[in-house]
């Protein structure tokens, strides 16, 4: 097939959406011709190379959010009348849609965290998400939600009939967890001197909930803090300065590490050598780091909200994300019980069998067969 993939929400390759685009495109390229609708600066860093991969460039000045939204909604449909594709794939339906769709269009919708996390975005973006997106999403020929939780949110907040939405679980990339980086090299690279707890998410406040994780770390017994640091890896995003300011004032500040965005060459080693993965986010449409932590063979504790229990059960121990004491107790329960850790790791490996990018992408490709 000849497939067009919209990459105008690529985020310079530093977000969950960009990982999703790369993962699905990689699978599509096995047997199809794929054209990426993309800005030149993003094309230059797109990690996949293939004779089957082509680019349809969009001017850099259209990266401005308002212009990008309008161009994608109203002008891209005109372009698609001139260029024919067997499948048009919109991988970020919660951000970029069309006013008029070609008949064979597939939309993946990730989450509606904005309805669950107050003050996540500014007033204009909230208007776009609450008013513009649902108006045009209803017209989409095929909508896939990445979790049952996301599907239920679309039905609840956008009033789109359940029958119009199908759940298509994300996958994970085993190669992302493999690494040739040695433990001494890793410790030196990130200035680590002891075992550590890990959380990988952009430093965004309040959505990713770093603040309550820091407060939970403060509540841990001194013995635990003497043996375990906390690593919060991810680039600085909206509200991140609030998190950084709080961390600097902590008595335990020397034990908190913010290495920023971690390239894949180090990411696998960071996962593999962690003692525990902590996922305190208030809301996730899916939560791919759960699967990555399972693949790395480390136990996971996570929020009992949104899709995380759905994706993680029965391999995770959950907590109340708005309660630092609950987070601290979950961390402590796992760290003090080696048998529990081994059981969680075993169940995590078993849980992985339900998820793959090949299965996810094949569902998209088979939509119109």
C-alpha atoms as a printed R data frame, in Angstrom:
    type eleno elety resid chain resno       x       y      z
1   ATOM     1    CA   UNK     A     1   0.000   0.000  0.000
2   ATOM     2    CA   UNK     A     2   0.887   3.654 -0.377
3   ATOM     3    CA   UNK     A     3   0.461   5.182  3.089
4   ATOM     4    CA   UNK     A     4   0.597   8.790  4.272
5   ATOM     5    CA   UNK     A     5   1.549   9.273  7.926
6   ATOM     6    CA   UNK     A     6   1.085  12.714  9.467
7   ATOM     7    CA   UNK     A     7   4.125  13.622 11.577
8   ATOM     8    CA   UNK     A     8   3.236  17.206 12.449
9   ATOM     9    CA   UNK     A     9   3.087  16.254 16.140
10  ATOM    10    CA   UNK     A    10   6.588  14.773 16.190
11  ATOM    11    CA   UNK     A    11   7.777  16.977 19.083
12  ATOM    12    CA   UNK     A    12  11.398  16.842 17.903
13  ATOM    13    CA   UNK     A    13  11.437  13.137 18.724
14  ATOM    14    CA   UNK     A    14  11.135  13.712 22.478
15  ATOM    15    CA   UNK     A    15   7.647  12.570 23.419
16  ATOM    16    CA   UNK     A    16   5.466   9.507 23.646
17  ATOM    17    CA   UNK     A    17   3.709  10.583 20.441
18  ATOM    18    CA   UNK     A    18   7.011  10.689 18.545
19  ATOM    19    CA   UNK     A    19   7.906   7.201 19.825
20  ATOM    20    CA   UNK     A    20   4.492   6.006 18.667
21  ATOM    21    CA   UNK     A    21   5.004   7.480 15.188
22  ATOM    22    CA   UNK     A    22   8.425   5.843 14.832
23  ATOM    23    CA   UNK     A    23   7.213   2.459 16.100
24  ATOM    24    CA   UNK     A    24   4.183   2.248 13.801
25  ATOM    25    CA   UNK     A    25   6.076   3.605 10.788
26  ATOM    26    CA   UNK     A    26   8.794   0.998 11.321
27  ATOM    27    CA   UNK     A    27   6.220  -1.785 11.108
28  ATOM    28    CA   UNK     A    28   4.449  -0.262  8.097
29  ATOM    29    CA   UNK     A    29   7.716  -0.105  6.169
30  ATOM    30    CA   UNK     A    30   8.077  -3.897  6.062
31  ATOM    31    CA   UNK     A    31   5.710  -4.248  3.106
32  ATOM    32    CA   UNK     A    32   4.453  -0.754  2.210
33  ATOM    33    CA   UNK     A    33   5.498   2.552  0.714
34  ATOM    34    CA   UNK     A    34   5.268   5.175  3.454
35  ATOM    35    CA   UNK     A    35   5.258   8.949  2.977
36  ATOM    36    CA   UNK     A    36   5.786  11.094  6.074
37  ATOM    37    CA   UNK     A    37   4.076  14.472  6.192
38  ATOM    38    CA   UNK     A    38   6.800  16.223  8.145
39  ATOM    39    CA   UNK     A    39   8.750  19.398  8.832
40  ATOM    40    CA   UNK     A    40  12.315  19.379  7.411
41  ATOM    41    CA   UNK     A    41  13.875  19.777 10.864
42  ATOM    42    CA   UNK     A    42  12.011  16.690 12.090
43  ATOM    43    CA   UNK     A    43  12.873  14.737  8.941
44  ATOM    44    CA   UNK     A    44  16.555  15.361  9.638
45  ATOM    45    CA   UNK     A    45  16.304  13.566 12.998
46  ATOM    46    CA   UNK     A    46  13.760  10.890 12.048
47  ATOM    47    CA   UNK     A    47  15.547   7.675 13.056
48  ATOM    48    CA   UNK     A    48  14.294   5.353 10.306
49  ATOM    49    CA   UNK     A    49  15.886   4.972  6.878
50  ATOM    50    CA   UNK     A    50  14.421   2.906  4.064
51  ATOM    51    CA   UNK     A    51  14.065   2.983  0.264
52  ATOM    52    CA   UNK     A    52  10.326   2.662  0.951
53  ATOM    53    CA   UNK     A    53  10.297   5.851  3.051
54  ATOM    54    CA   UNK     A    54   9.499   9.198  1.423
55  ATOM    55    CA   UNK     A    55   8.935  12.719  2.745
56  ATOM    56    CA   UNK     A    56   6.294  15.321  2.022
57  ATOM    57    CA   UNK     A    57   7.678  18.507  3.569
58  ATOM    58    CA   UNK     A    58   5.673  21.125  5.417
59  ATOM    59    CA   UNK     A    59   7.223  24.580  5.894
60  ATOM    60    CA   UNK     A    60   8.945  25.208  9.224
61  ATOM    61    CA   UNK     A    61   6.931  28.348  9.935
62  ATOM    62    CA   UNK     A    62   3.833  26.135 10.120
63  ATOM    63    CA   UNK     A    63   5.229  24.585 13.312
64  ATOM    64    CA   UNK     A    64   3.522  27.332 15.312
65  ATOM    65    CA   UNK     A    65   0.684  25.524 17.121
66  ATOM    66    CA   UNK     A    66  -2.237  27.627 15.872
67  ATOM    67    CA   UNK     A    67  -1.025  27.636 12.278
68  ATOM    68    CA   UNK     A    68  -0.255  23.919 12.408
69  ATOM    69    CA   UNK     A    69  -3.732  23.082 13.707
70  ATOM    70    CA   UNK     A    70  -5.478  25.217 11.063
71  ATOM    71    CA   UNK     A    71  -3.301  24.015  8.178
72  ATOM    72    CA   UNK     A    72  -3.814  20.391  9.133
73  ATOM    73    CA   UNK     A    73  -7.571  20.795  9.531
74  ATOM    74    CA   UNK     A    74  -8.427  22.825  6.462
75  ATOM    75    CA   UNK     A    75  -5.592  22.831  3.908
76  ATOM    76    CA   UNK     A    76  -4.267  19.280  4.189
77  ATOM    77    CA   UNK     A    77  -7.622  17.836  2.977
78  ATOM    78    CA   UNK     A    78  -7.201  19.848 -0.240
79  ATOM    79    CA   UNK     A    79  -3.699  18.440 -0.706
80  ATOM    80    CA   UNK     A    80  -5.047  14.915 -0.203
81  ATOM    81    CA   UNK     A    81  -7.434  15.449 -3.113
82  ATOM    82    CA   UNK     A    82  -4.398  15.920 -5.359
83  ATOM    83    CA   UNK     A    83  -2.229  13.127 -3.918
84  ATOM    84    CA   UNK     A    84  -3.901   9.745 -3.665
85  ATOM    85    CA   UNK     A    85  -2.990   7.255 -0.938
86  ATOM    86    CA   UNK     A    86  -4.340   3.814 -0.091
87  ATOM    87    CA   UNK     A    87  -4.330   4.755  3.601
88  ATOM    88    CA   UNK     A    88  -4.066   8.050  5.476
89  ATOM    89    CA   UNK     A    89  -2.868   7.530  9.041
90  ATOM    90    CA   UNK     A    90  -3.282  10.223 11.697
91  ATOM    91    CA   UNK     A    91  -1.217   8.920 14.652
92  ATOM    92    CA   UNK     A    92  -2.055  11.788 17.023
93  ATOM    93    CA   UNK     A    93  -5.818  12.272 16.762
94  ATOM    94    CA   UNK     A    94  -5.951  14.168 20.041
95  ATOM    95    CA   UNK     A    95  -3.778  16.860 18.411
96  ATOM    96    CA   UNK     A    96  -4.164  16.859 14.618
97  ATOM    97    CA   UNK     A    97  -7.301  15.997 12.637
98  ATOM    98    CA   UNK     A    98  -8.906  16.780  9.277
99  ATOM    99    CA   UNK     A    99 -12.046  18.735  8.468
100 ATOM   100    CA   UNK     A   100 -12.728  16.363  5.558
101 ATOM   101    CA   UNK     A   101 -11.366  12.820  5.481
102 ATOM   102    CA   UNK     A   102 -10.387  10.546  2.624
103 ATOM   103    CA   UNK     A   103 -12.505   7.380  2.863
104 ATOM   104    CA   UNK     A   104  -9.621   5.211  4.055
105 ATOM   105    CA   UNK     A   105  -8.369   7.237  7.015
106 ATOM   106    CA   UNK     A   106  -7.389   5.807 10.395
107 ATOM   107    CA   UNK     A   107  -7.078   7.934 13.528
108 ATOM   108    CA   UNK     A   108  -5.288   6.816 16.701
109 ATOM   109    CA   UNK     A   109  -6.465   8.651 19.801
110 ATOM   110    CA   UNK     A   110  -4.209   8.576 22.851
111 ATOM   111    CA   UNK     A   111  -5.811  10.274 25.824
112 ATOM   112    CA   UNK     A   112  -8.007  12.987 27.286
113 ATOM   113    CA   UNK     A   113  -5.795  13.829 30.246
114 ATOM   114    CA   UNK     A   114  -6.891  17.463 29.965
115 ATOM   115    CA   UNK     A   115 -10.265  16.519 31.449
116 ATOM   116    CA   UNK     A   116  -8.587  14.875 34.435
117 ATOM   117    CA   UNK     A   117  -5.622  17.159 35.197
118 ATOM   118    CA   UNK     A   118  -6.618  20.774 35.964
119 ATOM   119    CA   UNK     A   119  -4.471  23.536 34.443
120 ATOM   120    CA   UNK     A   120  -2.672  21.112 32.133
121 ATOM   121    CA   UNK     A   121  -2.880  23.520 29.193
122 ATOM   122    CA   UNK     A   122  -3.677  27.155 28.488
123 ATOM   123    CA   UNK     A   123  -7.189  28.402 27.677
124 ATOM   124    CA   UNK     A   124  -6.768  28.305 23.886
125 ATOM   125    CA   UNK     A   125  -5.497  24.742 23.836
126 ATOM   126    CA   UNK     A   126  -8.264  23.645 26.179
127 ATOM   127    CA   UNK     A   127 -10.835  25.228 23.821
128 ATOM   128    CA   UNK     A   128  -9.262  23.355 20.905
129 ATOM   129    CA   UNK     A   129  -9.369  20.050 22.789
130 ATOM   130    CA   UNK     A   130 -12.858  20.468 24.236
131 ATOM   131    CA   UNK     A   131 -14.616  22.033 21.249
132 ATOM   132    CA   UNK     A   132 -12.694  21.660 17.989
133 ATOM   133    CA   UNK     A   133 -11.302  18.129 18.339
134 ATOM   134    CA   UNK     A   134 -14.623  16.384 19.137
135 ATOM   135    CA   UNK     A   135 -16.390  18.141 16.254
136 ATOM   136    CA   UNK     A   136 -13.959  16.707 13.712
137 ATOM   137    CA   UNK     A   137 -13.159  13.425 15.456
138 ATOM   138    CA   UNK     A   138 -16.806  12.368 15.068
139 ATOM   139    CA   UNK     A   139 -16.340  12.527 11.293
140 ATOM   140    CA   UNK     A   140 -13.326  10.200 11.210
141 ATOM   141    CA   UNK     A   141 -13.915   6.971  9.232
142 ATOM   142    CA   UNK     A   142 -12.081   4.840 11.822
143 ATOM   143    CA   UNK     A   143 -10.999   5.650 15.387
144 ATOM   144    CA   UNK     A   144  -8.660   3.481 17.446
145 ATOM   145    CA   UNK     A   145  -8.200   4.161 21.164
146 ATOM   146    CA   UNK     A   146  -4.986   2.855 22.720
147 ATOM   147    CA   UNK     A   147  -6.755   1.578 25.846
148 ATOM   148    CA   UNK     A   148 -10.222   0.809 27.117
149 ATOM   149    CA   UNK     A   149  -9.799   3.740 29.488
150 ATOM   150    CA   UNK     A   150  -9.211   6.115 26.574
151 ATOM   151    CA   UNK     A   151 -12.198   4.708 24.694
152 ATOM   152    CA   UNK     A   152 -14.433   5.278 27.723
153 ATOM   153    CA   UNK     A   153 -13.167   8.860 28.011
154 ATOM   154    CA   UNK     A   154 -13.947   9.560 24.346
155 ATOM   155    CA   UNK     A   155 -17.473   8.251 24.828
156 ATOM   156    CA   UNK     A   156 -17.911  10.151 28.107
157 ATOM   157    CA   UNK     A   157 -16.491  13.535 27.165
158 ATOM   158    CA   UNK     A   158 -16.996  13.656 23.389
159 ATOM   159    CA   UNK     A   159 -20.264  11.703 23.229
160 ATOM   160    CA   UNK     A   160 -19.051   9.617 20.311
161 ATOM   161    CA   UNK     A   161 -20.859   6.267 20.075
162 ATOM   162    CA   UNK     A   162 -18.897   3.360 21.557
163 ATOM   163    CA   UNK     A   163 -19.415   1.309 18.398
164 ATOM   164    CA   UNK     A   164 -17.426   3.900 16.413
165 ATOM   165    CA   UNK     A   165 -14.289   3.337 18.526
166 ATOM   166    CA   UNK     A   166 -12.128   0.224 18.727
167 ATOM   167    CA   UNK     A   167  -9.408  -0.468 21.315
168 ATOM   168    CA   UNK     A   168  -5.981  -1.174 19.804
169 ATOM   169    CA   UNK     A   169  -3.329  -1.604 22.492
170 ATOM   170    CA   UNK     A   170   0.117  -0.099 21.986
171 ATOM   171    CA   UNK     A   171   3.226  -2.241 21.789
172 ATOM   172    CA   UNK     A   172   6.767  -1.808 23.052
173 ATOM   173    CA   UNK     A   173  10.214  -1.946 21.475
174 ATOM   174    CA   UNK     A   174  12.516  -4.634 22.958
175 ATOM   175    CA   UNK     A   175  15.495  -2.988 21.249
176 ATOM   176    CA   UNK     A   176  14.905   0.141 23.327
177 ATOM   177    CA   UNK     A   177  15.657  -1.842 26.480
178 ATOM   178    CA   UNK     A   178  18.826  -3.509 25.178
179 ATOM   179    CA   UNK     A   179  22.052  -1.652 25.900
180 ATOM   180    CA   UNK     A   180  25.798  -2.208 25.743
181 ATOM   181    CA   UNK     A   181  26.437   0.465 28.358
182 ATOM   182    CA   UNK     A   182  28.178  -1.035 31.412
183 ATOM   183    CA   UNK     A   183  27.052  -0.284 34.958
184 ATOM   184    CA   UNK     A   184  30.236   1.706 35.772
185 ATOM   185    CA   UNK     A   185  29.767   3.780 32.610
186 ATOM   186    CA   UNK     A   186  26.109   4.382 33.454
187 ATOM   187    CA   UNK     A   187  26.894   5.421 37.030
188 ATOM   188    CA   UNK     A   188  29.553   7.835 35.814
189 ATOM   189    CA   UNK     A   189  27.342   9.280 33.052
190 ATOM   190    CA   UNK     A   190  24.545  10.161 35.492
191 ATOM   191    CA   UNK     A   191  26.644  10.813 38.613
192 ATOM   192    CA   UNK     A   192  25.080   7.888 40.470
193 ATOM   193    CA   UNK     A   193  26.757   6.250 43.450
194 ATOM   194    CA   UNK     A   194  24.174   3.775 44.713
195 ATOM   195    CA   UNK     A   195  21.019   1.864 43.776
196 ATOM   196    CA   UNK     A   196  18.137   3.964 42.478
197 ATOM   197    CA   UNK     A   197  14.392   4.252 41.901
198 ATOM   198    CA   UNK     A   198  13.446   5.319 38.369
199 ATOM   199    CA   UNK     A   199  10.747   7.445 36.751
200 ATOM   200    CA   UNK     A   200  10.953   8.376 33.060
201 ATOM   201    CA   UNK     A   201   8.613  11.164 31.969
202 ATOM   202    CA   UNK     A   202   8.933  14.736 30.823
203 ATOM   203    CA   UNK     A   203   9.194  17.067 33.803
204 ATOM   204    CA   UNK     A   204   5.687  18.446 33.485
205 ATOM   205    CA   UNK     A   205   3.644  19.832 36.372
206 ATOM   206    CA   UNK     A   206   1.083  18.890 37.490
207 ATOM   207    CA   UNK     A   207   0.248  16.089 35.033
208 ATOM   208    CA   UNK     A   208   3.257  13.817 35.505
209 ATOM   209    CA   UNK     A   209   3.038  14.239 39.296
210 ATOM   210    CA   UNK     A   210   6.739  14.558 40.108
211 ATOM   211    CA   UNK     A   211   5.928  16.740 43.102
212 ATOM   212    CA   UNK     A   212   4.066  14.015 44.977
213 ATOM   213    CA   UNK     A   213   6.813  11.541 44.088
214 ATOM   214    CA   UNK     A   214   9.396  13.865 45.650
215 ATOM   215    CA   UNK     A   215   7.221  14.234 48.745
216 ATOM   216    CA   UNK     A   216   6.866  10.455 48.926
217 ATOM   217    CA   UNK     A   217  10.643  10.055 48.737
218 ATOM   218    CA   UNK     A   218  10.965  12.440 51.673
219 ATOM   219    CA   UNK     A   219   8.670  10.163 53.687
220 ATOM   220    CA   UNK     A   220  10.774   7.045 53.138
221 ATOM   221    CA   UNK     A   221  12.817   5.754 56.108
222 ATOM   222    CA   UNK     A   222  16.322   7.162 56.245
223 ATOM   223    CA   UNK     A   223  17.761   3.687 55.786
224 ATOM   224    CA   UNK     A   224  15.986   3.386 52.427
225 ATOM   225    CA   UNK     A   225  17.113   6.844 51.304
226 ATOM   226    CA   UNK     A   226  20.684   6.020 52.293
227 ATOM   227    CA   UNK     A   227  20.587   3.049 49.934
228 ATOM   228    CA   UNK     A   228  18.408   4.325 47.075
229 ATOM   229    CA   UNK     A   229  18.556   7.550 45.091
230 ATOM   230    CA   UNK     A   230  15.706   8.773 42.890
231 ATOM   231    CA   UNK     A   231  16.253   9.332 39.159
232 ATOM   232    CA   UNK     A   232  13.639  11.391 37.263
233 ATOM   233    CA   UNK     A   233  14.669  11.304 33.608
234 ATOM   234    CA   UNK     A   234  12.956  13.497 31.020
235 ATOM   235    CA   UNK     A   235  13.103  16.886 29.359
236 ATOM   236    CA   UNK     A   236  11.777  20.038 31.016
237 ATOM   237    CA   UNK     A   237   8.191  20.881 29.950
238 ATOM   238    CA   UNK     A   238   5.318  23.061 31.120
239 ATOM   239    CA   UNK     A   239   5.509  23.717 34.858
240 ATOM   240    CA   UNK     A   240   8.755  21.805 35.221
241 ATOM   241    CA   UNK     A   241  10.407  24.700 37.023
242 ATOM   242    CA   UNK     A   242   8.021  24.129 39.969
243 ATOM   243    CA   UNK     A   243   9.309  20.577 40.321
244 ATOM   244    CA   UNK     A   244  12.953  21.634 40.048
245 ATOM   245    CA   UNK     A   245  12.493  24.396 42.608
246 ATOM   246    CA   UNK     A   246  10.956  21.992 45.128
247 ATOM   247    CA   UNK     A   247  13.733  19.432 44.601
248 ATOM   248    CA   UNK     A   248  16.459  22.012 45.232
249 ATOM   249    CA   UNK     A   249  14.948  22.897 48.598
250 ATOM   250    CA   UNK     A   250  14.679  19.295 49.794
251 ATOM   251    CA   UNK     A   251  16.930  18.025 52.556
252 ATOM   252    CA   UNK     A   252  17.414  15.010 50.275
253 ATOM   253    CA   UNK     A   253  18.227  17.099 47.198
254 ATOM   254    CA   UNK     A   254  21.626  15.418 46.715
255 ATOM   255    CA   UNK     A   255  19.815  12.093 46.286
256 ATOM   256    CA   UNK     A   256  17.499  13.375 43.515
257 ATOM   257    CA   UNK     A   257  18.796  13.245 39.928
258 ATOM   258    CA   UNK     A   258  17.321  15.024 36.891
259 ATOM   259    CA   UNK     A   259  19.457  13.897 33.926
260 ATOM   260    CA   UNK     A   260  17.115  15.455 31.334
261 ATOM   261    CA   UNK     A   261  16.140  13.691 28.119
262 ATOM   262    CA   UNK     A   262  17.995  10.375 27.948
263 ATOM   263    CA   UNK     A   263  19.011   9.069 24.493
264 ATOM   264    CA   UNK     A   264  18.158   5.463 23.654
265 ATOM   265    CA   UNK     A   265  21.816   4.449 23.874
266 ATOM   266    CA   UNK     A   266  21.624   4.955 27.666
267 ATOM   267    CA   UNK     A   267  17.916   4.422 28.261
268 ATOM   268    CA   UNK     A   268  18.058   0.619 28.255
269 ATOM   269    CA   UNK     A   269  20.875   0.576 30.801
270 ATOM   270    CA   UNK     A   270  18.998   3.052 32.995
271 ATOM   271    CA   UNK     A   271  15.994   0.711 33.030
272 ATOM   272    CA   UNK     A   272  17.967  -2.509 33.486
273 ATOM   273    CA   UNK     A   273  19.906  -1.306 36.499
274 ATOM   274    CA   UNK     A   274  17.022   0.327 38.375
275 ATOM   275    CA   UNK     A   275  15.771  -1.354 41.543
276 ATOM   276    CA   UNK     A   276  12.185  -0.206 41.079
277 ATOM   277    CA   UNK     A   277  10.170   1.708 38.496
278 ATOM   278    CA   UNK     A   278   7.754   4.258 39.996
279 ATOM   279    CA   UNK     A   279   4.975   5.598 37.745
280 ATOM   280    CA   UNK     A   280   3.034   8.297 39.678
281 ATOM   281    CA   UNK     A   281   1.439  10.092 36.697
282 ATOM   282    CA   UNK     A   282  -2.058  11.395 37.344
283 ATOM   283    CA   UNK     A   283  -3.228  10.270 33.940
284 ATOM   284    CA   UNK     A   284  -1.894   8.112 31.099
285 ATOM   285    CA   UNK     A   285  -3.679   7.007 27.962
286 ATOM   286    CA   UNK     A   286  -1.570   3.843 27.949
287 ATOM   287    CA   UNK     A   287   1.781   4.048 29.767
288 ATOM   288    CA   UNK     A   288   4.442   2.442 27.555
289 ATOM   289    CA   UNK     A   289   7.114   2.791 30.303
290 ATOM   290    CA   UNK     A   290   5.194   0.093 32.189
291 ATOM   291    CA   UNK     A   291   5.980  -2.353 29.382
292 ATOM   292    CA   UNK     A   292   9.562  -1.129 29.093
293 ATOM   293    CA   UNK     A   293  10.102  -1.698 32.805
294 ATOM   294    CA   UNK     A   294   8.559  -5.180 32.530
295 ATOM   295    CA   UNK     A   295  10.915  -5.936 29.632
296 ATOM   296    CA   UNK     A   296  13.890  -4.715 31.668
297 ATOM   297    CA   UNK     A   297  12.968  -7.115 34.455
298 ATOM   298    CA   UNK     A   298  12.291  -4.624 37.222
299 ATOM   299    CA   UNK     A   299   9.223  -4.417 39.499
300 ATOM   300    CA   UNK     A   300   6.748  -1.584 38.965
301 ATOM   301    CA   UNK     A   301   4.548   0.460 41.303
302 ATOM   302    CA   UNK     A   302   2.102   2.852 39.672
303 ATOM   303    CA   UNK     A   303  -0.967   5.069 40.078
304 ATOM   304    CA   UNK     A   304  -4.305   3.358 40.490
305 ATOM   305    CA   UNK     A   305  -5.841   5.796 37.996
306 ATOM   306    CA   UNK     A   306  -6.493   6.038 34.238
307 ATOM   307    CA   UNK     A   307  -5.117   3.193 32.088
308 ATOM   308    CA   UNK     A   308  -2.201   2.144 34.290
309 ATOM   309    CA   UNK     A   309  -3.975  -0.621 36.236
310 ATOM   310    CA   UNK     A   310  -5.579  -1.816 32.980
311 ATOM   311    CA   UNK     A   311  -2.211  -2.195 31.267
312 ATOM   312    CA   UNK     A   312  -0.178  -3.289 34.283
313 ATOM   313    CA   UNK     A   313  -2.466  -5.768 36.091
314 ATOM   314    CA   UNK     A   314  -1.577  -8.204 37.654
315 ATOM   315    CA   UNK     A   315   2.123  -7.326 37.573
316 ATOM   316    CA   UNK     A   316   1.996  -3.969 39.382
317 ATOM   317    CA   UNK     A   317   1.355  -2.677 42.875
318 ATOM   318    CA   UNK     A   318  -0.781   0.479 42.789
319 ATOM   319    CA   UNK     A   319  -1.088   3.589 44.952
320 ATOM   320    CA   UNK     A   320  -3.113   6.794 45.207
321 ATOM   321    CA   UNK     A   321  -1.225   9.335 43.061
322 ATOM   322    CA   UNK     A   322  -2.469  12.335 45.066
323 ATOM   323    CA   UNK     A   323  -1.263  10.811 48.354
324 ATOM   324    CA   UNK     A   324   2.525  10.880 48.996
325 ATOM   325    CA   UNK     A   325   2.067   8.507 51.935
326 ATOM   326    CA   UNK     A   326   0.391   5.955 49.652
327 ATOM   327    CA   UNK     A   327   3.222   6.274 47.108
328 ATOM   328    CA   UNK     A   328   5.868   5.880 49.818
329 ATOM   329    CA   UNK     A   329   4.129   2.818 51.269
330 ATOM   330    CA   UNK     A   330   4.002   1.071 47.879
331 ATOM   331    CA   UNK     A   331   7.698   1.772 47.297
332 ATOM   332    CA   UNK     A   332   8.590   0.498 50.752
333 ATOM   333    CA   UNK     A   333   6.433  -2.632 50.427
334 ATOM   334    CA   UNK     A   334   8.255  -3.742 47.280
335 ATOM   335    CA   UNK     A   335  11.784  -2.786 48.333
336 ATOM   336    CA   UNK     A   336  11.488  -4.754 51.577
337 ATOM   337    CA   UNK     A   337  10.168  -7.976 49.992
338 ATOM   338    CA   UNK     A   338  12.501  -9.853 47.627
339 ATOM   339    CA   UNK     A   339   9.922 -12.595 46.977
340 ATOM   340    CA   UNK     A   340   7.340  -9.988 45.976
341 ATOM   341    CA   UNK     A   341   9.856  -8.379 43.625
342 ATOM   342    CA   UNK     A   342  10.566 -11.708 41.911
343 ATOM   343    CA   UNK     A   343   6.845 -12.430 41.535
344 ATOM   344    CA   UNK     A   344   6.179  -8.974 40.056
345 ATOM   345    CA   UNK     A   345   9.025  -9.378 37.570
346 ATOM   346    CA   UNK     A   346   7.703 -12.807 36.510
347 ATOM   347    CA   UNK     A   347   4.172 -11.476 36.037
348 ATOM   348    CA   UNK     A   348   5.560  -8.479 34.127
349 ATOM   349    CA   UNK     A   349   7.237 -10.784 31.593
350 ATOM   350    CA   UNK     A   350   3.964 -12.681 31.187
351 ATOM   351    CA   UNK     A   351   1.996  -9.452 30.758
352 ATOM   352    CA   UNK     A   352   4.263  -8.403 27.888
353 ATOM   353    CA   UNK     A   353   2.927 -11.236 25.734
354 ATOM   354    CA   UNK     A   354  -0.287  -9.246 25.201
355 ATOM   355    CA   UNK     A   355   1.433  -6.289 23.530
356 ATOM   356    CA   UNK     A   356   3.400  -5.805 20.310
357 ATOM   357    CA   UNK     A   357   3.848  -3.042 17.743
358 ATOM   358    CA   UNK     A   358   3.458  -5.568 14.937
359 ATOM   359    CA   UNK     A   359   0.029  -6.603 16.212
360 ATOM   360    CA   UNK     A   360  -0.999  -2.972 16.788
361 ATOM   361    CA   UNK     A   361   0.123  -1.824 13.343
362 ATOM   362    CA   UNK     A   362  -1.341  -4.817 11.516
363 ATOM   363    CA   UNK     A   363  -4.725  -3.927 13.010
364 ATOM   364    CA   UNK     A   364  -4.376  -0.471 11.420
365 ATOM   365    CA   UNK     A   365  -3.299  -1.905  8.061
366 ATOM   366    CA   UNK     A   366  -6.151  -4.419  8.049
367 ATOM   367    CA   UNK     A   367  -8.830  -1.794  8.765
368 ATOM   368    CA   UNK     A   368 -10.134  -1.592  5.214
369 ATOM   369    CA   UNK     A   369  -9.516  -5.155  4.093
